[in-house]
Amino acid sequence: MPNQILVFLLDTLLGLFSLALLLRFYVQWFRVPYYHPFTRFLVMVTDFMVKPARRVIPSWRGLDLSTFVLAWLTQFIILTGISLLSGHGAGISIPAFTLLALVKLASMTLNILLISIIVQAVLSWVNPNTPLAPVLESFTGPILEPIRRYIPPIGNFDLSSLFAFILLQVLLMIVENWQHQILTLF
């Protein structure tokens, strides 16, 4: 019972922190305005770790690698901690946890995109001028724009979100398959 509580707390607290780090990485990559409340929240929550990490891990071509590496490291700690606390850690090696943490970040990224597309679609019907719209557009734009080139709106209905949702679900299935392959490989 105490191990279950520790696993829950580890997964929840570090999982949310890893999500905040990953979102901060994408917010900076997609150039969401710095003074947007969402961006400010992410910066305030993660700055205590990102600032010292930037001294050690440089950026690369405008990407804040320190934030990404911290998100990966947090996922690595979550996976190894849960495995050790649940008693399954003896059979899995460090390279497996390294790859699994990367796969988990890929899965989180796809889930962020899925949720962003769903929220953006709902808000476009309810309140298209919400302050969250620019953030959502910066997240979903790189996915939806290429689809919109091939599938234009039909009768003022933009179906690009539907096709992006299907594509992201297929990609999630592929990522989950990678996770199972890593676990069987190691």
Beta strands, then each sheet from edge to edge (+ up, - down):
end
